[in-house]
Amino acid sequence: STFGAYISPELIDQMYEDKQEPKLGGDEGYHTAFFTDIQSFSAFSEKLSASDLVSLLNNYLTEMTDILMENNGTLDKYIGDAIVAFYGAPIEVKDHELLACRTAIKMQERLAVLREQWQAEGDRWPEIVHNMQNRIGINTGQMVTGNMGSDSRMNYTMMGDTVNLAARLEASAKQYGIYIQVANETYTACKDKYIWRDLDFVRVMGKTEPAQVYELIAIAGEETDKEKTFLKAYHEALELYRNQEWDKAKEAFKSADELEDMFPGRKTNPSQVYIPRCEHYKENSPGDDWDGSWALTKK
């Protein structure tokens, strides 16, 4: 029980049953990687005392980790305010793609409740806490999971290209003003269970192959009327964009932009991102063989 607070209880059980001491090494498998951190967290340390920062962060991490565990996720590590996790190891998990997406939705829902609690405490917390948001990146594929490090100190973690892309998706979500970005492999496995925004076809920093990515909006059947409305307008604009009808697409994205929910702390949205792209491609045609991809210039 004590060590279960530090590493996965399932991993401890497996080691105990196999009567094996931890040793370096990993196994390759098909799993889902999950990254999340708090938006603009560095600014929090400027507004809060050290003790308040620790209290706030422990509250947040406890709530988010509980949701992760309830959905059979394996906690890899905390990196400051970031949570690194994966699904499908050390114990095999069925529908790990579905569970990772459910975790993301439930984390967002829980964070909304926490914001209400912090707001209700009035001057106890500054405005930046009242408007806290987190970003999430999810990707599924082959990866190595196992004990990595040194003989004296090791960490049960994950490595591989799948993991790197998941981390990139969490970071690049900022450029779109979204909060859950999911790669195509995960989307394909559970696309009928959730509501999505067809986001982009991008070459993220550090990768040469383009990746199709989506914004995870809601559990299917639980989307709001507002979400239905802006998604319809957005996808109509996106179709015009991919057909290279730049002027029509630009106007359509402007209309979609007016329907987006620009809550405190959200600096942009996907519709706003596409408007200057339409202007760029109108002056610099991508050609008839364009695959619809866009190269991100930031991580």
C-alpha positions as CSV (number, residue, x, y, z in Angstrom):
1,S,0.0,0.0,0.0
2,T,2.8,2.4,0.8
3,F,4.7,1.8,-2.5
4,G,1.3,2.0,-4.3
5,A,1.4,5.8,-3.6
6,Y,4.6,6.0,-5.6
7,I,4.2,3.6,-8.5
8,S,1.4,1.7,-10.1
9,P,-0.3,-0.7,-7.7
10,E,-0.8,-3.1,-10.6
11,L,2.9,-3.1,-11.3
12,I,3.6,-3.9,-7.6
13,D,1.1,-6.8,-7.7
14,Q,2.7,-8.2,-10.9
15,M,6.2,-8.0,-9.4
16,Y,5.0,-9.7,-6.2
17,E,3.1,-12.5,-8.0
18,D,6.1,-13.1,-10.3
19,K,8.5,-13.0,-7.4
20,Q,10.7,-10.7,-9.4
21,E,12.9,-7.8,-8.3
22,P,12.8,-4.8,-10.6
23,K,15.3,-5.0,-13.4
24,L,16.1,-2.8,-16.3
25,G,14.4,-3.6,-19.6
26,G,11.2,-3.1,-21.6
27,D,8.6,-4.7,-23.7
28,E,7.1,-3.4,-26.9
29,G,3.4,-3.3,-27.2
30,Y,0.4,-1.4,-28.6
31,H,-0.6,1.2,-26.0
32,T,-1.9,4.7,-25.6
33,A,0.2,7.6,-24.4
34,F,-1.4,10.5,-22.4
35,F,0.2,13.9,-21.5
36,T,-1.4,16.8,-19.7
37,D,-0.3,20.0,-18.1
38,I,-1.7,23.3,-16.9
39,Q,-1.9,26.2,-19.3
40,S,0.6,29.0,-18.6
41,F,1.5,27.4,-15.3
42,S,4.8,29.5,-15.0
43,A,2.6,32.6,-14.4
44,F,1.0,30.9,-11.3
45,S,4.3,31.0,-9.4
46,E,4.4,34.8,-9.9
47,K,0.9,35.2,-8.3
48,L,1.0,32.7,-5.5
49,S,3.2,32.1,-2.4
50,A,5.2,28.8,-2.4
51,S,2.8,27.2,0.1
52,D,-0.3,28.2,-1.8
53,L,1.2,27.0,-5.0
54,V,2.0,23.6,-3.5
55,S,-1.5,23.4,-2.0
56,L,-3.2,24.3,-5.3
57,L,-1.1,21.9,-7.3
58,N,-1.6,19.0,-4.9
59,N,-5.3,19.6,-5.0
60,Y,-5.3,19.6,-8.8
61,L,-3.0,16.6,-9.2
62,T,-5.0,14.5,-6.7
63,E,-8.3,15.1,-8.6
64,M,-6.8,14.5,-12.0
65,T,-4.9,11.4,-10.9
66,D,-8.0,9.9,-9.3
67,I,-9.7,10.2,-12.7
68,L,-6.7,8.6,-14.4
69,M,-6.7,5.6,-12.0
70,E,-10.5,5.2,-12.2
71,N,-10.1,4.7,-16.0
72,N,-7.3,2.1,-15.7
73,G,-4.5,4.5,-16.6
74,T,-0.9,3.9,-15.4
75,L,0.7,7.0,-13.9
76,D,4.2,7.4,-15.3
77,K,5.4,10.5,-13.5
78,Y,4.6,14.1,-12.5
79,I,6.9,16.8,-14.0
80,G,5.9,19.9,-12.1
81,D,2.3,20.5,-13.1
82,A,2.4,17.9,-15.9
83,I,1.0,14.4,-15.7
84,V,2.5,11.7,-17.9
85,A,0.6,8.5,-18.2
86,F,-0.2,5.5,-20.4
87,Y,-2.8,2.8,-20.9
88,G,-2.3,-0.9,-21.6
89,A,0.8,-1.7,-19.5
90,P,1.9,-3.2,-17.2
91,I,-1.5,-4.9,-17.2
92,E,-3.3,-5.3,-20.5
93,V,-6.3,-3.0,-20.8
94,K,-9.1,-3.6,-23.4
95,D,-10.2,-0.4,-25.3
96,H,-7.4,1.7,-23.9
97,E,-8.0,4.3,-26.6
98,L,-11.5,4.7,-25.4
99,L,-10.4,5.0,-21.8
100,A,-7.8,7.6,-22.5
101,C,-10.3,9.8,-24.3
102,R,-12.8,9.3,-21.4
103,T,-10.1,10.3,-19.0
104,A,-9.5,13.5,-20.9
105,I,-13.2,14.4,-21.0
106,K,-13.7,13.7,-17.3
107,M,-10.6,15.7,-16.4
108,Q,-12.0,18.7,-18.2
109,E,-15.3,18.3,-16.4
110,R,-13.7,18.0,-13.0
111,L,-11.5,21.0,-13.6
112,A,-14.6,23.0,-14.4
113,V,-15.9,22.0,-10.9
114,L,-12.6,22.9,-9.3
115,R,-12.7,26.4,-11.0
116,E,-16.2,26.9,-9.4
117,Q,-14.8,25.9,-6.0
118,W,-11.8,28.3,-6.3
119,Q,-14.0,31.1,-7.5
120,A,-16.4,30.5,-4.5
121,E,-13.4,31.1,-2.2
122,G,-13.2,34.7,-3.4
123,D,-9.9,36.5,-2.7
124,R,-8.3,33.2,-1.5
125,W,-7.1,32.7,-5.1
126,P,-6.1,35.2,-7.8
127,E,-8.0,35.4,-11.1
128,I,-5.5,33.2,-12.9
129,V,-6.5,30.3,-10.6
130,H,-10.2,31.0,-11.2
131,N,-9.7,30.5,-14.9
132,M,-7.2,27.6,-14.8
133,Q,-7.2,25.3,-18.0
134,N,-5.2,22.3,-18.8
135,R,-4.2,20.8,-22.2
136,I,-4.1,17.1,-23.1
137,G,-2.4,15.2,-25.9
138,I,-3.3,11.6,-26.7
139,N,-1.7,9.1,-29.2
140,T,-1.9,5.4,-29.7
141,G,0.7,3.0,-31.3
142,Q,3.7,0.9,-30.7
143,M,5.9,1.9,-27.7
144,V,8.2,0.3,-25.2
145,T,7.2,0.2,-21.6
146,G,9.4,-1.0,-18.8
147,N,12.1,-0.1,-16.2
148,M,14.5,2.5,-17.5
149,G,17.3,4.3,-15.8
150,S,20.2,2.9,-13.8
151,D,20.7,-0.3,-11.7
152,S,20.3,1.8,-8.6
153,R,17.4,4.0,-9.6
154,M,14.9,3.3,-12.2
155,N,11.5,4.4,-13.4
156,Y,8.7,2.3,-15.0
157,T,8.0,4.5,-18.0
158,M,7.4,4.5,-21.8
159,M,9.5,5.4,-24.8
160,G,9.1,5.6,-28.5
161,D,7.8,7.7,-31.5
162,T,4.2,7.2,-30.3
163,V,5.1,8.8,-27.0
164,N,7.0,11.7,-28.6
165,L,4.0,12.6,-30.8
166,A,1.6,12.5,-27.8
167,A,3.8,15.0,-26.0
168,R,3.9,17.2,-29.2
169,L,0.1,17.1,-29.4
170,E,-0.3,18.4,-25.8
171,A,2.1,21.3,-26.5
172,S,0.8,22.2,-30.0
173,A,-2.8,22.3,-28.8
174,K,-1.8,25.8,-27.5
175,Q,-1.5,27.1,-31.1
176,Y,-5.1,26.1,-31.9
177,G,-6.6,27.3,-28.6
178,I,-7.9,23.8,-27.9
179,Y,-7.6,21.6,-24.8
180,I,-7.7,18.0,-26.0
181,Q,-5.7,17.1,-29.1
182,V,-5.9,13.4,-30.3
183,A,-4.0,11.7,-33.1
184,N,-5.6,9.7,-35.9
185,E,-4.7,6.3,-34.5
186,T,-6.6,6.9,-31.3
187,Y,-9.5,8.7,-33.1
188,T,-10.0,5.7,-35.5
189,A,-10.3,3.2,-32.6
190,C,-13.2,5.1,-30.9
191,K,-14.5,7.7,-33.3
192,D,-18.1,6.7,-32.9
193,K,-18.1,7.0,-29.1
194,Y,-17.2,10.7,-29.1
195,I,-17.8,14.1,-30.8
196,W,-14.8,15.4,-32.7
197,R,-13.5,18.5,-34.6
198,D,-11.5,17.6,-37.7
199,L,-8.6,19.8,-36.7
200,D,-5.7,19.6,-39.1
201,F,-3.2,17.6,-41.0
202,V,0.1,18.8,-39.6
203,R,3.8,18.2,-39.5
204,V,4.7,18.8,-35.9
205,M,8.2,20.0,-34.9
206,G,10.7,17.2,-34.8
207,K,8.6,15.0,-37.2
208,T,8.8,14.6,-40.9
209,E,5.6,12.6,-41.6
210,P,2.3,14.6,-41.4
211,A,-0.2,13.6,-38.7
212,Q,-3.9,13.9,-38.9
213,V,-5.2,15.3,-35.6
214,Y,-8.6,16.0,-34.0
215,E,-10.0,17.9,-31.1
216,L,-12.0,15.8,-28.7
217,I,-15.2,17.7,-27.9
218,A,-17.5,15.5,-25.9
219,I,-18.9,12.0,-25.3
220,A,-21.3,11.1,-28.1
221,G,-24.8,12.3,-27.2
222,E,-23.6,14.7,-24.5
223,E,-22.5,17.6,-26.8
224,T,-24.3,20.9,-26.3
225,D,-26.4,22.7,-28.9
226,K,-23.7,25.4,-29.0
227,E,-21.1,22.7,-29.8
228,K,-23.3,21.3,-32.6
229,T,-23.7,24.7,-34.1
230,F,-20.1,25.8,-34.2
231,L,-18.9,22.4,-35.3
232,K,-21.3,22.5,-38.3
233,A,-20.1,25.9,-39.3
234,Y,-16.4,25.0,-38.8
235,H,-16.5,21.8,-40.8
236,E,-18.3,23.6,-43.7
237,A,-15.4,26.1,-43.7
238,L,-12.8,23.4,-43.5
239,E,-14.3,21.7,-46.6
240,L,-14.0,24.9,-48.6
241,Y,-10.4,25.3,-47.4
242,R,-9.4,21.8,-48.5
243,N,-11.0,22.5,-51.8
244,Q,-8.8,25.5,-52.1
245,E,-11.7,28.0,-52.3
246,W,-9.8,30.5,-50.2
247,D,-12.1,33.5,-50.3
248,K,-15.2,31.4,-49.4
249,A,-13.3,29.5,-46.8
250,K,-12.0,32.7,-45.1
251,E,-15.5,34.2,-44.8
252,A,-16.9,30.8,-43.6
253,F,-14.2,30.6,-40.9
254,K,-15.0,34.2,-39.8
255,S,-18.6,33.1,-39.4
256,A,-17.5,30.0,-37.4
257,D,-15.2,32.1,-35.3
258,E,-18.2,34.2,-34.0
259,L,-19.8,31.0,-32.7
260,E,-16.8,29.8,-30.7
261,D,-16.8,30.0,-26.9
262,M,-14.0,32.5,-26.1
263,F,-13.9,32.0,-22.3
264,P,-11.3,33.7,-20.1
265,G,-7.7,32.5,-20.8
266,R,-8.5,31.3,-24.4
267,K,-6.5,33.4,-26.7
268,T,-7.4,31.8,-30.1
269,N,-9.5,29.0,-31.7
270,P,-9.1,26.8,-34.8
271,S,-11.3,29.1,-36.9
272,Q,-9.0,32.1,-36.1
273,V,-6.0,29.9,-37.0
274,Y,-7.4,29.1,-40.5
275,I,-8.2,32.7,-41.5
276,P,-4.6,33.8,-42.1
277,R,-3.8,30.5,-43.7
278,C,-6.5,31.2,-46.3
279,E,-4.8,34.5,-47.0
280,H,-1.4,32.9,-47.2
281,Y,-2.5,30.2,-49.7
282,K,-4.4,32.6,-51.8
283,E,-1.1,34.4,-52.5
284,N,1.0,31.2,-52.4
285,S,-0.9,28.3,-54.0
286,P,0.0,24.9,-52.5
287,G,-0.6,23.3,-55.9
288,D,-2.9,20.6,-57.2
289,D,-1.0,17.8,-55.4
290,W,-1.4,19.5,-52.0
291,D,-2.1,16.9,-49.2
292,G,-3.8,19.5,-47.0
293,S,-0.9,19.5,-44.4
294,W,0.6,22.5,-42.6
295,A,4.0,22.6,-40.9
296,L,3.9,23.8,-37.4
297,T,6.7,26.2,-36.6
298,K,6.5,25.8,-32.8
299,K,6.4,22.9,-30.4
